[in-house]
Amino acid sequence: MPKLSMSKLSKDLLKETQMLDFNQPKIQTLIEQRRWRDLSQYDAIGSIYNYVRDEIQFGYNADDRLPASRVLADGYGQCNTKGTLLMALLRAVGIPTRFHGFTIFNDLQRGAIPNYLFVIAPKRIIHSWVEVYYKDRWLNLEGYIIDKAYLKQIQRSFVGQSEPFSGFGIATKCLAAPDVDWKGEDTYIQREGIADDYGVYNQPDDFYANYGSNLSGIKKLLFRYLLRHLMNLNVRRIRISGVS
């Protein structure tokens, strides 16, 4: 991919949108409290990334298209919603980001989604990661999806897993040491489960305007008001007690 100058990047890829509502007061307060604007670009990316990965725990929100401020208020999220918050926070401190859309095979969610609910899951689920512009190149950030506390419980439950692992919201070649830490390079936790590549979008709003969300009709209402709460109870149980 050819390098892009900051003059071409800065306008659209630092933009606030309806979903990336980083001027919302609670987001601005968080940024000031964490003093992310005072950090180097490398340290700011790392600190914001770690915050979204571990302090916004893995869980299921009401909709993929929630604004960043709502994800922050929820305090939990999955690939798409945590990605929205990550993009908003990075843009708020002057770091260009963009959105890369995919689908993933639903099998990697088995375990995180209890078997009795798995029957309603679509075969392919809308997925995304965040691309961040750092040192004149785009890096893929996906390892923020699963918080460390949850990941450690899965690792403890599958000690010695040497082959590619898929399940519990994870799809990685190495469960014992997945590439989830910020080191100035790509990070991944679900990449091995990707089905379709929908390409890069400057704004997540545009992607969801094209592709919508995973469920519709009665299934969407059931998910929003009942099923996701059962899924979140299951995820919290795993985080506390491990895999039964």
C-alpha positions in Angstrom: 0.0 0.0 0.0 1.5 3.4 -0.9 2.3 5.8 1.9 -0.1 8.7 2.4 1.0 12.1 3.6 -0.5 13.5 6.8 -2.0 16.3 4.8 -4.2 13.8 3.0 -4.9 11.8 6.2 -5.6 14.4 8.7 -9.0 15.8 7.6 -11.2 12.8 7.2 -9.5 10.3 9.4 -9.5 12.6 12.5 -13.2 13.6 11.9 -15.9 13.4 14.6 -19.0 11.5 13.4 -22.3 10.5 14.9 -20.7 7.2 16.1 -17.3 8.7 16.8 -18.7 11.4 19.2 -15.4 12.1 20.9 -16.4 15.7 21.9 -19.0 14.2 24.2 -18.2 15.5 27.8 -17.6 12.1 29.4 -15.2 11.1 26.7 -13.3 14.4 27.1 -13.2 14.0 30.8 -11.7 10.5 30.5 -9.1 11.8 28.1 -8.1 14.6 30.5 -8.1 12.3 33.5 -5.8 9.8 31.7 -3.6 12.7 30.3 -3.5 10.9 27.0 -2.8 14.1 25.1 0.5 14.5 27.1 1.9 11.2 25.9 4.0 10.4 22.8 2.1 8.9 19.9 3.4 5.4 20.7 2.5 5.7 24.4 -0.9 7.3 23.7 -1.9 4.5 21.3 -0.7 1.9 23.8 -2.5 3.4 26.8 -5.7 4.0 25.0 -5.5 0.5 23.4 -5.0 -1.1 26.9 -7.8 0.9 28.3 -10.3 -0.3 25.7 -9.0 -3.9 25.8 -9.1 -4.4 29.6 -11.2 -1.7 31.2 -14.0 -2.0 28.7 -14.6 -5.7 29.2 -15.7 -8.2 26.5 -19.5 -8.3 26.3 -22.4 -7.8 24.1 -24.1 -4.4 23.6 -27.6 -3.7 22.3 -26.4 -2.8 18.8 -23.2 -2.6 16.7 -24.0 1.0 15.8 -23.8 2.5 19.2 -21.9 5.8 19.5 -18.6 5.7 21.4 -20.1 7.6 24.4 -22.7 4.8 24.8 -20.0 2.1 24.7 -18.1 4.0 27.4 -21.2 4.2 29.5 -21.9 0.5 29.1 -18.4 -0.4 30.2 -18.3 -3.4 27.9 -18.3 -4.3 24.3 -17.3 -6.6 21.4 -15.3 -6.2 18.3 -17.5 -3.6 16.6 -18.5 -1.5 19.6 -15.1 -1.6 21.4 -13.6 -0.6 18.0 -15.9 2.4 17.8 -14.7 3.6 21.2 -11.0 2.9 20.3 -11.3 4.9 17.1 -13.0 7.8 18.9 -10.4 8.0 21.6 -7.5 7.8 19.2 -8.9 10.5 16.9 -9.6 12.7 19.9 -5.9 12.9 20.7 -4.9 13.5 17.0 -4.1 9.9 15.9 -5.7 9.0 12.5 -7.8 5.9 12.3 -10.0 4.0 9.9 -12.4 1.1 9.9 -11.9 -2.3 8.3 -15.1 -4.4 7.9 -15.4 -8.2 7.7 -17.5 -11.1 8.6 -16.4 -13.9 10.9 -17.7 -17.5 11.1 -20.0 -17.8 14.1 -18.2 -20.9 15.4 -15.5 -18.8 17.1 -18.3 -17.4 19.4 -19.3 -20.9 20.6 -18.8 -21.0 24.4 -19.1 -17.3 24.8 -22.6 -17.7 23.3 -24.1 -20.6 25.3 -25.1 -23.6 23.1 -28.8 -23.1 23.9 -28.6 -19.7 22.2 -26.3 -20.6 19.4 -29.2 -21.7 17.2 -30.2 -18.1 16.5 -26.7 -16.9 15.7 -26.2 -16.1 12.0 -23.6 -18.3 10.2 -21.5 -15.3 9.5 -21.3 -12.3 11.9 -20.3 -8.7 11.1 -16.8 -8.1 12.4 -14.3 -5.2 12.3 -11.0 -4.1 13.4 -9.4 -0.6 13.7 -6.5 0.6 11.6 -4.2 3.2 13.1 -1.7 5.3 11.2 1.6 5.1 12.9 5.1 5.8 11.6 3.9 6.3 8.0 2.0 3.0 7.8 -1.3 1.5 8.7 -1.4 -1.0 11.5 -4.3 -3.4 12.2 -5.6 -3.4 15.8 -7.9 -6.3 16.7 -6.4 -7.6 20.0 -8.4 -5.2 22.0 -11.6 -7.3 21.7 -11.0 -9.7 24.6 -10.0 -8.3 28.0 -7.0 -9.9 29.7 -9.0 -11.3 32.7 -11.3 -13.2 30.4 -8.5 -14.3 28.1 -6.5 -15.7 31.1 -9.5 -17.9 32.1 -9.7 -19.3 28.6 -6.0 -20.0 28.6 -6.1 -21.7 32.0 -9.0 -23.9 30.8 -7.1 -25.0 27.7 -3.5 -25.3 28.9 -1.3 -27.0 26.4 -3.4 -26.0 23.4 -0.7 -25.9 20.7 -2.8 -25.9 17.5 -5.0 -23.1 16.3 -7.8 -22.3 18.8 -11.3 -21.2 17.9 -14.1 -20.6 20.5 -15.2 -18.3 23.3 -14.8 -15.2 21.1 -11.2 -16.1 20.2 -9.7 -17.4 16.9 -5.9 -17.5 17.0 -3.0 -19.6 16.0 -1.6 -19.6 19.5 -3.9 -19.4 22.5 -1.0 -19.4 25.0 0.6 -16.3 23.4 -1.7 -14.4 21.0 -0.6 -11.1 19.5 -2.8 -8.9 21.7 -0.2 -6.5 23.2 0.7 -3.1 21.7 4.3 -3.2 20.5 4.0 -0.8 17.5 2.8 -3.7 15.3 -0.4 -5.4 14.3 -2.5 -7.1 17.1 -5.0 -9.9 16.5 -7.4 -12.1 18.5 -10.1 -13.2 16.0 -8.3 -13.0 12.6 -8.3 -16.7 12.1 -12.1 -16.8 12.0 -12.5 -14.2 9.2 -14.9 -15.2 6.4 -15.5 -12.1 4.2 -13.4 -9.0 3.7 -15.6 -5.9 3.1 -12.6 -3.5 2.9 -11.7 -0.2 4.5 -14.0 2.7 5.4 -12.9 6.1 6.7 -16.0 6.1 9.0 -17.8 3.2 10.7 -21.0 5.1 10.1 -20.6 4.5 6.4 -20.0 0.8 6.8 -23.1 0.2 8.9 -25.2 2.3 6.5 -24.2 -0.3 3.8 -24.3 -3.5 5.8 -26.6 -2.9 8.8 -26.2 -5.2 11.8 -26.2 -8.9 12.4 -29.9 -9.5 13.3 -33.2 -8.0 12.2 -36.9 -8.3 13.1 -38.0 -10.4 16.1 -34.5 -11.9 16.5 -33.0 -8.4 16.9 -35.6 -7.5 19.5 -35.0 -10.7 21.4 -31.3 -10.2 21.3 -31.5 -6.6 22.5 -33.9 -7.2 25.4 -33.1 -10.7 26.5 -30.6 -12.9 24.8 -27.6 -10.6 25.1 -28.1 -10.3 28.8 -27.9 -14.1 29.1 -24.8 -14.1 26.9 -23.2 -11.4 29.2 -24.0 -13.5 32.3 -22.2 -16.4 30.7 -19.2 -14.2 29.8 -19.0 -12.8 33.4 -19.2 -16.3 34.8 -16.3 -17.4 32.6 -14.3 -14.3 33.6 -14.8 -15.1 37.3 -14.8 -18.9 37.4 -13.4 -20.1 34.1 -14.9 -22.6 31.7 -17.0 -25.2 33.4 
